[in-house]
């Protein structure tokens, strides 16, 4: 997972949606900002396996990609779709 490409918005959101459901909230809390303009990742810390450390690197890179896209395009917003996934939409 450490070599996963998260340079585009769709891939970055897929990583964040998966991690949001996979990690225990006490280990990694991934939240959407109240205004829908970014993602926040809070790590609980502690010892983790090499695989988990690699995954956290990918999650961090995905967060940076999403937040960068939000900063570059003021019309983008993160919303929750009907299945509970975060998706990016452009306001008209």
Short mmCIF file of the C-alpha atoms (twelve columns), coordinates in Angstrom:
data_MODEL
# 
_entry.id   MODEL 
# 
loop_
_atom_site.group_PDB 
_atom_site.id 
_atom_site.type_symbol 
_atom_site.label_atom_id 
_atom_site.label_alt_id 
_atom_site.label_comp_id 
_atom_site.label_asym_id 
_atom_site.label_seq_id 
_atom_site.Cartn_x 
_atom_site.Cartn_y 
_atom_site.Cartn_z 
_atom_site.pdbx_PDB_model_num 
ATOM 1  C CA . UNK A 1  0.000   0.000  0.000  1 
ATOM 2  C CA . UNK A 2  2.925   2.356  0.544  1 
ATOM 3  C CA . UNK A 3  3.359   2.627  -3.231 1 
ATOM 4  C CA . UNK A 4  -0.271  3.465  -3.978 1 
ATOM 5  C CA . UNK A 5  -0.610  6.481  -6.246 1 
ATOM 6  C CA . UNK A 6  -2.902  9.045  -4.638 1 
ATOM 7  C CA . UNK A 7  -2.036  11.987 -6.851 1 
ATOM 8  C CA . UNK A 8  -5.538  12.415 -8.288 1 
ATOM 9  C CA . UNK A 9  -8.639  13.348 -6.323 1 
ATOM 10 C CA . UNK A 10 -10.653 10.181 -7.027 1 
ATOM 11 C CA . UNK A 11 -7.882  7.856  -5.827 1 
ATOM 12 C CA . UNK A 12 -7.210  10.018 -2.776 1 
ATOM 13 C CA . UNK A 13 -10.884 9.975  -1.778 1 
ATOM 14 C CA . UNK A 14 -11.004 6.191  -2.259 1 
ATOM 15 C CA . UNK A 15 -8.051  5.790  0.124  1 
ATOM 16 C CA . UNK A 16 -9.567  8.122  2.719  1 
ATOM 17 C CA . UNK A 17 -12.996 6.478  2.531  1 
ATOM 18 C CA . UNK A 18 -11.452 3.036  3.006  1 
ATOM 19 C CA . UNK A 19 -9.205  4.133  5.855  1 
ATOM 20 C CA . UNK A 20 -12.095 5.974  7.520  1 
ATOM 21 C CA . UNK A 21 -13.931 2.657  7.750  1 
ATOM 22 C CA . UNK A 22 -10.937 0.394  8.404  1 
ATOM 23 C CA . UNK A 23 -9.029  2.133  11.213 1 
ATOM 24 C CA . UNK A 24 -10.281 2.148  14.794 1 
ATOM 25 C CA . UNK A 25 -11.263 5.696  15.841 1 
ATOM 26 C CA . UNK A 26 -8.826  5.595  18.782 1 
ATOM 27 C CA . UNK A 27 -5.958  4.874  16.362 1 
ATOM 28 C CA . UNK A 28 -6.872  7.148  13.464 1 
ATOM 29 C CA . UNK A 29 -9.740  9.617  13.368 1 
ATOM 30 C CA . UNK A 30 -10.440 10.851 9.829  1 
ATOM 31 C CA . UNK A 31 -13.030 13.597 9.605  1 
ATOM 32 C CA . UNK A 32 -14.432 15.934 7.004  1 
ATOM 33 C CA . UNK A 33 -14.182 19.600 7.952  1 
ATOM 34 C CA . UNK A 34 -17.520 21.192 8.882  1 
ATOM 35 C CA . UNK A 35 -17.482 23.472 5.853  1 
ATOM 36 C CA . UNK A 36 -16.754 20.580 3.464  1 
ATOM 37 C CA . UNK A 37 -13.474 22.155 2.409  1 
ATOM 38 C CA . UNK A 38 -10.990 19.568 3.629  1 
ATOM 39 C CA . UNK A 39 -10.056 16.458 5.545  1 
ATOM 40 C CA . UNK A 40 -8.418  16.211 8.959  1 
ATOM 41 C CA . UNK A 41 -6.495  13.150 10.143 1 
ATOM 42 C CA . UNK A 42 -5.686  12.735 13.840 1 
ATOM 43 C CA . UNK A 43 -3.415  9.860  14.825 1 
ATOM 44 C CA . UNK A 44 -3.811  8.257  18.240 1 
ATOM 45 C CA . UNK A 45 -0.212  7.098  18.148 1 
ATOM 46 C CA . UNK A 46 1.260   3.944  19.554 1 
ATOM 47 C CA . UNK A 47 3.181   1.062  18.024 1 
ATOM 48 C CA . UNK A 48 2.106   -0.121 14.597 1 
ATOM 49 C CA . UNK A 49 3.274   -2.815 12.208 1 
ATOM 50 C CA . UNK A 50 5.246   -1.974 9.102  1 
ATOM 51 C CA . UNK A 51 2.108   -2.459 6.994  1 
ATOM 52 C CA . UNK A 52 0.120   -0.019 9.134  1 
ATOM 53 C CA . UNK A 53 2.962   2.509  8.996  1 
ATOM 54 C CA . UNK A 54 2.897   2.233  5.202  1 
ATOM 55 C CA . UNK A 55 -0.865  2.707  5.202  1 
ATOM 56 C CA . UNK A 56 -0.613  5.817  7.354  1 
ATOM 57 C CA . UNK A 57 1.821   7.295  4.828  1 
ATOM 58 C CA . UNK A 58 -0.693  6.710  2.041  1 
ATOM 59 C CA . UNK A 59 -3.521  8.208  4.137  1 
ATOM 60 C CA . UNK A 60 -1.406  11.302 4.837  1 
ATOM 61 C CA . UNK A 61 -0.554  11.708 1.139  1 
ATOM 62 C CA . UNK A 62 -4.232  11.266 0.227  1 
ATOM 63 C CA . UNK A 63 -5.214  13.927 2.766  1 
ATOM 64 C CA . UNK A 64 -2.667  16.325 1.255  1 
ATOM 65 C CA . UNK A 65 -4.029  15.640 -2.262 1 
ATOM 66 C CA . UNK A 66 -7.652  16.270 -1.221 1 
ATOM 67 C CA . UNK A 67 -6.817  19.398 0.752  1 
ATOM 68 C CA . UNK A 68 -4.664  20.683 -2.111 1 
ATOM 69 C CA . UNK A 69 -7.510  20.180 -4.572 1 
ATOM 70 C CA . UNK A 70 -9.904  21.992 -2.245 1 
ATOM 71 C CA . UNK A 71 -7.488  24.901 -1.913 1 
ATOM 72 C CA . UNK A 72 -6.907  25.111 -5.668 1 
ATOM 73 C CA . UNK A 73 -10.612 25.069 -6.599 1 
ATOM 74 C CA . UNK A 74 -12.886 27.115 -4.302 1 
ATOM 75 C CA . UNK A 75 -15.986 25.614 -5.959 1 
ATOM 76 C CA . UNK A 76 -15.174 22.068 -4.753 1 
ATOM 77 C CA . UNK A 77 -16.947 20.698 -1.682 1 
ATOM 78 C CA . UNK A 78 -16.813 17.348 0.072  1 
ATOM 79 C CA . UNK A 79 -20.227 15.850 0.702  1 
ATOM 80 C CA . UNK A 80 -21.485 12.491 1.918  1 
ATOM 81 C CA . UNK A 81 -23.359 10.518 -0.736 1 
ATOM 82 C CA . UNK A 82 -26.352 8.221  -0.189 1 
ATOM 83 C CA . UNK A 83 -24.056 5.293  0.724  1 
ATOM 84 C CA . UNK A 84 -22.042 7.256  3.274  1 
ATOM 85 C CA . UNK A 85 -18.951 7.833  1.098  1 
ATOM 86 C CA . UNK A 86 -17.178 11.178 0.811  1 
ATOM 87 C CA . UNK A 87 -17.339 12.579 -2.701 1 
ATOM 88 C CA . UNK A 88 -16.138 15.847 -4.194 1 
ATOM 89 C CA . UNK A 89 -18.646 18.003 -6.045 1 
ATOM 90 C CA . UNK A 90 -18.276 21.335 -7.766 1 
ATOM 91 C CA . UNK A 91 -20.841 23.951 -6.806 1 
ATOM 92 C CA . UNK A 92 -22.552 25.689 -9.699 1 
# 
